[in-house]
Amino acid sequence: MTARHFSAMLESIAPALGNHLWQSTLFAIAAGLLTVILRNNHARTRYWLWLTASLKFLIPFSLLAGVGSGERGVVSGEEKKE
């Protein structure tokens, strides 16, 4: 892989990566605040909260939105042809 190919790949991935990072950061802050609010509840409540937060960190929202809407173009990066 040449530097030119690597640079082009980074340029195509950067917007999605940026969105994923700020969304995951916001989600982590929300999960942390909810954990503090729910500290008197059962541990299983906090467990499920952090489990869902962990899944959000692993799976970008754009991928979930593409799968949920049924648009293959969003997931694969190609435009949808009709």
KAHU-V673105 format. One line per field, one symbol per residue. ss: DSSP state (2 for helix, 1 for strand, 0 for the rest). Layout:
ss = ???
This chain:
ss = 0022222222222222222222222222222222222000002222222222222222002222222220022222000000
